[in-house]
Amino acid sequence: MVVLPDFQGIGIGTAFEEFTSQYYADLGWNVNVTTTTPALVNALVKSKKWNLVRAGRNKSSMADFAKYGKGDKQKNIKISE
């Protein structure tokens, strides 16, 4: 998602994020937001609907990334090895 600079800072991105996340949560999906935008992090931290799980950089490898590629998206099932 991208909010054009002229429209940033007035809550459009946060409202869209909360609406779409609630939509998928209502369908039974687990919702996780990963962002590098400090303004969005600050906005979501203020919301009672969100919990900050981790902030900062994370060292990862392709092996860590590859384990998320296996699963059933229709059933929202992650298969661990």
C-alpha positions in Angstrom: 0.0 0.0 0.0 1.3 3.5 -0.8 -0.3 6.8 0.2 0.8 9.7 -2.0 2.8 12.4 -0.1 0.0 15.0 -0.5 -2.3 12.7 1.4 0.0 11.4 4.1 -0.5 12.2 7.8 -4.2 12.5 7.7 -5.1 8.9 8.6 -5.9 7.5 5.2 -3.3 4.7 5.3 -4.2 3.7 8.9 -7.9 3.6 8.1 -7.3 1.5 5.1 -5.0 -0.8 7.0 -7.5 -1.3 9.8 -10.4 -1.8 7.4 -8.7 -4.4 5.3 -7.1 -6.2 8.2 -10.5 -6.4 10.0 -12.0 -7.8 6.9 -9.5 -10.6 6.7 -9.6 -11.2 10.4 -13.4 -11.6 10.2 -12.8 -14.3 7.6 -10.6 -16.2 10.1 -7.2 -15.1 8.8 -4.3 -14.1 11.1 -3.2 -10.6 10.2 0.5 -9.5 10.4 1.7 -6.1 9.2 5.3 -5.6 8.4 6.3 -2.0 7.6 9.4 0.2 7.4 7.3 3.4 7.8 7.8 5.0 11.2 4.6 7.0 10.9 2.5 3.8 10.3 4.2 2.1 13.2 3.4 5.0 15.5 -0.2 5.2 14.3 -0.8 1.5 14.8 0.8 1.5 18.3 -1.7 4.1 19.3 -4.6 1.9 18.2 -6.2 -0.6 20.6 -6.7 -3.0 17.7 -3.0 -3.7 17.2 -0.2 -5.2 19.3 3.4 -4.4 18.5 5.3 -7.7 18.4 8.7 -6.6 17.3 10.4 -3.4 16.3 13.8 -3.0 14.7 15.8 -4.9 12.2 15.9 -8.6 12.1 18.7 -10.7 10.6 17.3 -13.5 8.6 18.5 -15.9 5.9 16.9 -17.4 2.9 16.4 -20.6 4.9 14.2 -18.7 7.4 12.3 -17.1 4.5 11.8 -20.4 2.6 9.9 -22.0 5.5 7.0 -19.5 5.0 6.5 -20.6 1.3 4.9 -23.9 2.3 1.3 -24.1 3.3 -2.3 -23.8 2.2 -3.3 -20.2 1.7 -7.0 -21.2 1.2 -7.1 -22.7 4.7 -4.5 -20.3 6.2 -2.3 -23.2 7.4 1.4 -22.9 7.8 3.3 -26.1 7.6 6.4 -26.3 9.7 9.2 -28.8 9.0 
